[in-house]
Amino acid sequence: MAEPFSPSEPLTDLVHAPLAHWARVRGDAVAISHGSSDGSSHLTFAELNAAVQQRSAVLTQSQAPATVLVEDSATTIHQLIEFLAVISSGRCAAMADPDWPAALRETMREQIGLLPSTMSALQATSPFYIGFTSGSTGLPKGFRRHHRSWTESFRICVDTFGPAAASGILSPGRSSHSLFLFGMLLGLWTGAGVVVQEQFSASRALDTLRQGHTPCLIAVPSQLILMIEWAARHAAAPIEATRLIMISGARWARHRTAELQALFPQARIIEFYGASETSFVAWMDADVNAPPQLVGKPFANVEIDIRDASVPDGSGLIFVRSPMLFMDYMGAQTSDMADATAAIRDGDWLSVRDMGHLDAQGRLCLAGRQNRMITTQGKNLFPEEVESVLGAHPGIAKASVQGVADALRGMKVVAVVQLDPACAGELHAAELSAWCRAPLEAYKAPKRYFVCDDWPQTASGKTDHAALALRLQNHLNDKENNLSTPDTPCRLQLLYPLL
C-alpha cells in the first residue's frame, strides 16, 4: 500500500464519502486486501468504489428498506462492499454476527423488519450502522450509530496518535465486531488502506506486519498474546516496520508489555478504553508499572463526570459527554429499566454502567462494571481488580471472579480459572491465595478456586462471566446434593475445584 496523503478537498461527515475522493486521486492504490489459501486478493480504491456504487444502485432501484441486514456468508471484502453500498445509498447497515444460531438470526431479522421503512435525507446525523452487543434479556442489543459519531472518532484517533494512525492498518477480526469494523473503515477513510483476515492467524498477521505495508495494528489482547507466543516458539526476529499498536476490547495483560515491545521495538503501544455505545473515552501508553485500574486520560473531545460515589476509593458511575456517543438501541430495546446492562442517558451525558474515579492527574481509573460489584464482609469489591491480579500469574490463562451466597460474609469471593497449558508443574489453591494476598487486601482474595477447561466467551471474544456464574452455581448445587466430591471432577459442568 502506498503512503497516505491529505485529501485536496475537505472530508465530509459521512463515513463513506472519502471513498469517491480516493478513487479519483489514487485509484490504483490498494484499498483492501487479505491473504487466503489461493493467494492474495485485493481491491484498489477505484475498484472498490465502482463495486460499491454498482451495488448501491441496485439497492436504490429495488427500493430496499431503510435498514438492511448485512449477512456474514461472504468474504470480509464482500461484506465491506455490501456495508459501504448500504450506507452509500442512504440506508443503515445492521451487521449480522456469524455466531448467531438460526433461530436467533431469524428473530433479529424480524426485529430489523419492524424498524421504520421510510428514509430521510442523508446527513451527518443519519444512522449508518447497527452493531450488536450482549443484553441481559438473552437477545443481543442493537446499538445505532450516526455518521458523525464515527467520523469524529476517526479524526480524534488521527489527531491523538499522529501519522501512524493514518497509515495502512491491519485489522484482523470479523467485521461484525465493532472494533475491527472501525479499523477497516478508518483505513479506508484516511486513504491508507486496510488488510483483513477471514480467520485470525498469528503467523499470517506477523507476516503481514513484517512486510511493512501496515504500520498500524488494531487488536484485542488475546490476538497479541497469540502473536507473542508464536514468535517465541519460532524464534521470530523483531518486526521493525510496525509503528502503532492500538489495544482494546478487554484489559491488556500489562505484565506482557515488555514481550510485546520486544517483538515490535519501533511501535508505540496504546491501550484505549471505550464501549460500543461511547467509542473512545480514555487512552494511555502501555506501561507495565501502571496501576491495574488506570485506563488513562480522556481524549481531547471527551468530558468525564463521576457520579454517586459509593466505595472508599471514590469510585462512582462514569458518565461521559462527547460527539462520539451512539444514538439509541434498536427498536423497543431502549429502556435502561428493562435491561440492567443498557446504557443510561442523562441529557447529553451517557453511562455504560462502568464505575471508576479520576486520580489527582485527571486520569480515569476503572473499578469495574456496576452489576458485577460484590459485597463481602460489608465491603465492596470489583471482580476486575482481582481478575487482573490472577491473570498476571504464570499458571493462569484466564480468570473470572464470582460472588456466591455465604451465611457469614453475605457473599463469598471465589475464582474460576483456566490453567495455562504452557505452565509446567502443579498449581495449588494455596499458591494462588498467597499470590492474591500480596497486592490485595485480605477480603478481596478468593476463598476457593475452580478450574474450567472449556472457557465460555461472548461473541466479541470476552469472557462470558454470566455463563461461568451459572456453571459455578450448578456445580455447587450438585455438591450440596452429594452428586460429586472434591476428588471427582464435575466434568458435566466442565468445572472442578482446585485443591
N, C-alpha and C positions, 0 to 999 in steps of 0.2 A: 504493500500500500504506500502511496505517495505521502509526503509530509503535508498536513493540512495547512490551509492559509485562511485568512479572514475573508469573508464574502465582500464583494464590492457593493452590495446593497444590503440594507438592514434586514435582519431576520425577523419574521413576524412572530406573533404569539401563538401560532398554530404549530403543533408538533410536526406535522408532515410538510409544512411549507418549504423548508430549505432543500428538500429533495429535488424539486424542479430547478432550483438555483444551481445546485452542484451538478445536475445533469447537463446544464448549459456550460458551466465554466470548467469542469473537469470530468466530463462524461466518460472518459476512458479509464479513470481511476477505479479501483475495486471498491465497491461499496460494502459487500457482504460475501463471506466465503466460509466454507467449512471443509474439514478433511473427512473422507469416507473411505471405505474399503476399496472402492473402484476409482480412487483418485481424488483430486481436489475439484470442488465445484464452487463457482463464484459467479457474481453478477456485478457488472460495472454500474456506476451511478446512472448512466444513460439507459442501460438495460433494465435496471430496477425501476426507474421512473416510468419507462414505457410499459412494463408489465403492470405496474400499479394503476396507471391511467386507463389501460385497457380493461382491467377488472373493475375499476371504479365505474366506468361507463356501463358495464353490464349490470351492476347493482342499481344504477340510476334508471336504466331502461326497464328493468324488471320490477321497479318500484318496491325494492326490498324494504323491510321495516326499519324503523328509526334505530333499533338496536339489533345487531347481528352477532350471533354466536360464532366465534372462530373455532372451528373444530381442530383437533390435535392429531388427525390421522396422517397429515402430510409432513414433509420435512420442515425444519425450522425456517429455512429460506422461504418456502411456500406459505408458511403461517405468517411470516412478516409481510409478504406481498399482500395476502388477504387482509391482514390488520391495517396496513397502510392504505389499501384500497377502500376499506370500510370508512376510515376516518377522512380520507380524501373526498369521499362522496358526501361528507357532512353528517355521517352516521356515527354511532357509538359502537365500539367493538368490545364484546364480552369474551374473555379468554377462557376456554374450557380447560379443565385440569385432566390430564391423561390418567390420573389415578381414580377418577370418579367411576364407581360401578355403574352398570347400565341403568339401573333404577334411579339412582341419584342424578345421572345425566339427563334422564327424561324429565325428572322433577324440575331441574334447573332450566331446562329448555322451556317447560311450561311457564315457569315464573318469568322468564325473559319475554315470553309471548304476551304476558299481561301488562308489560310496560307500555306507556303511551306510544302510539304508532306514528303520530304526526311529527314532522320535522320543522324546526325553526331555522332562521337564518344563521349560517355558520359564523361564529365569533369566538374570541378567546375564552369566553366563559361557557362555551358549549361543551357538553360531556363528550369525551372521545374514547373513554376506556372504563370498563368494569373488570376489576380483578376480584379474586375470591380469597377470603381468609376464614379460618375456623370460627364457629359460633357455638355457644353453649346449648343451643337447641338441637344440635346434630346436623343441621343444614349449614352449608357454607354461607358466609355473609358476603354479598356482592357490594363492593365499595366503588362509588362512581368518582371519576376524576374529570375535571375540565382541562382544556389545553394549557391554560396559563399556569396551572399548578405544576405541570411538568416542565414547561419552558423556563419557568423561574428556577426550578431545580437544576436544569441544565446550566443556566447562567451562573448560579451561585457555586456550582461544582467547579466550573472552569475558573471563575474569579478567585475561589479559595485555594485550589490546588495547582493552578497555573497551566502552562502549555502541555504538560504530560496528560492532563485530563482531556485535552482536545487533540490527542494523538490516537493512533489506531488502538482499538480496545479488543481484548479477549474477554468475552462474556460467556463462560462455558456452562450454561444451565438452560433449563426449559424456559420458553417464552411465556408459559403460564405462571412463572414465578416473577413477581413484580420487580425484584432486584435485578434479575438478568434481562428482563424486557427493558428496564430503564437503561442498562448498559448498552444494549443493542441500539436503542433509539438515540442515545447520546452520541454514539459513534457515527450514526447517520446524520444527526442534526449538526454536528461540527464539521462534517465533510471528511472526517479522517477514516471512516470505515470501521467494520467490526468483523471479528472471527467468532463463529459459534461452534458448538459441538452438539451432535444429536444425542449423545450419551456421554457423560463426563468420563474422561480418561486422564489420569495423572500424567502418564507418559506422553500422550499426544499434546496435552496442554503445555508441558515443558518443552516439547519440540517446537510448538508454535511460538512460544515466548523466546526461545533461543534464536529463531530466525530474524527477530528484530523488527518485524512489521507491526507488532502490538506492544508498544512500550507501557501500556496501561492494562492492568488486570483487575477485574471486579470478581470477587469470590466470597464464598461463605467459609467459615473456619474449617469445616470438615474437608473441603477440597484442598485447602492449603496444607493441612496435616498429611493428606494422602500424597501430595507432591513432595513434601519434605521426606516422608518415609520412602517413597520410590527412589528419590535421588540418593538417599543414604544407602539403600540396598544395592544400587547400581554404581555407586561411587561417581555420580554425575558431577561434572565440573560446574562451578558457579555460572549463573546466567547474568551477563553484564548489561544486556540490552533493556531490561525492564527498569522503568523509571518511577512507576507509581503502582502501588497495590492498595486497593480500597476494599476493606473488610466490613461486612455487615451480615445480618440475618441471624446471628447468635453471638454470644460473648466469645471473643477471641481468647485462646489459651495463651495468655501472655508469657507464661514460663517457656514457651517455644519460640518467642520472638527472635532470640539470638540465632536459632537454627534457620528461621525464615530469612533473616537478614544475611546470613552467610550464603544461602542459596541465591539470593538476589542482592548482591552487595551494593549496587547503584540505585536501588529502589527506595523511595520514600514510602513507608508503610503507615497507612492511615486506618484507624478504626472510626466508624461513624455509627451513631445511634439515631434511629428513627423508627417509623412504623408505616404500614400500608396507608393509614389514614393521614399521616403527617408529612411524608417524605423526610428530608433531612431535619434533624433537631440539633445535634451536637457532634463534635468530632475532636480527635486528638491523634497525635503521632504515637504509634505503638511504643510502649515503654514497659520493660519487664519489671521495673521498680515502682510503677504507678499503683496506687491503692486499687484494690479489686473493684470498688464501687464507682470509681471515676470513669466517666464517659466523655468528658471534655468540655470545651467551651461552646456556647451556642454559635451557629452560623450567623453571619452578619445580618441576615434578614429575618432572624428568629428572635422572638421575645419569650421568656420563660417566667412563669408565676407559680410559686409553691403554695398550695392551699391545704388547710385542715391538717396541719402537722400533728401527728399523734404518737410518734415514737421518740425515744430520748435523743437521737441524733438530729432531730428537727425535720425528719422526712415527712412529706405530705404528698398529696396528689399533684402531679406535674401537669400544669396547663401550658399550652404553647399557643402563640399567635404568629402567623406568618402568611405570605401569599401562596404557600405551597400546600395548604390543607385540602383535604378531599371535600367533595360536595355533600354526599349523603350515602346511605345504604340503599341498595336496590329494592324497589317495590315497597312492601309493607315492613321490611326489616329496618325500621328507623327508630324504634323506641329503645332507649337505653334501659328502660324498666323491664322490657321483655327479654333482654339478653344481657347478662351480667358481664359479658366480655365486650359489649359495644362501647364505642367512644361516647364521651359526654361532651355536649356543647353548652357553652355559656356565651352567647353573643358571638364575638369574633374569636373567642378562646376555645380550645379543644383539649381534652384529656383522653388518652387511651388507657387510663386507669393504672398507669405506672406510678410508683411512688419514689421520691428521692428528695435531695436538698441541694442547694448551691453552697459551695465552700467559700472561704474567705477571698479567693481569687475569682469568684464568679463562675466557677466551673461546675457543671452538673454532675452530681453523684447519684447513681441509680441504685435504689434499695431493692426493688423488685415489683412484681405485679400485685396489685391490691388484693385480688381474690386468691392469692397463694400465701398470704401472710399467715403465720402460725402463732398462736398464743399459747405459751407453755410456762408453767410456774409463774403466771401472772405477768410475763414479759412477752413482747412481740419480737419475732424474728422473721427474716425473709429467706426462704429456701435458697434463693440465688446466691447469697453470700456463702453459704455452706457448700453449695454445689461447686462454686469456684475453687474453694479450698480442696475439696475432694478431687476435682478434675486435674489438679496440679500433682497429685500423687502418681508416681510412675506406674503403679499397678492398676490404675483406674482409667478406663476409656471414656466412660460416661457416668453421670450421676444424676439422680433425682431425689430430692429431699421431700419427705412427706410427713404429715401430722396424723397420728391415729389416736383415737379416744383413749384416755387414761384416767382412772378414778383419782389418782393422786395429783397429777400435773395438769389436768384438764385435757391437754394434748401431749403426746409423747413424740419426740422427734426421731424419725427413723430414716434410713437412706436405702435406696435401691441403686445398685451399681452394676455396670458391665465391666468385667475384668479385661485388661489389656492382654491379648494373647501373646504379645511380644515380651511381656514381663516374665522373667524366669523366677522360679520358686513359688512357694505358697504365700497367700495373703490372708492374714487373720484379722478378725474384728478388733482385737486389742490394739493392733498396729494402726489401724485407721482411726480409732478413738484417740490415740496419742497424737497422731498427725493433726487431727482437727483441734484438739485442745491446745496445741502450741500457739496458734494465732487467734483462736476464738475463745470467747467466754464459755465457761463450762456448760451453761444451759443450752448453748447452740449446738453442741456436739451430739450427733445421733446416738441414741441408746441401743439401737440394733441395726444390723446391716443385712440386706438381702441381695442376692445375685439374680440378675435377669439375663438369660442367654440371648433371647430374641428381642432386641430393643425396639419398641414401637416409636415411630416418627410421624409427624404431621406431613401433609402434602408438601409443605415448604422445607422439609428436612430438619425441623426442630424436634426435640424430644417431646413426645406426647405424654405429658405429666398426668393428664386425666386417665389415660389408658393404664398407666402404671399404678395409679391410685386404686383403680378397680381391681387390677391383678393382685395388688397387695392386700386389699380388703378380702377378696375371695380366698386368698391363701390363709389369712388369719382366721377366717371363718372355718375353713377346713381344719385348721389346727385345733380350734375350740371344740369342734365336733369329733376330735380324735381321728381324723381322716389321714393325717400324716404326722411324722415325728421329725425332730431336728436332724436325725441321721438318715432320713429318707427324703431326698429332694422331691419337691412337689412339681414334677415336670408338666402336669396337666396345666398349671398356671404359668409355667416357664419361670418359676420363682423358687428359690430355696435359700435358707439362712446361711450367712457366713459366720462360722463359729470362731 
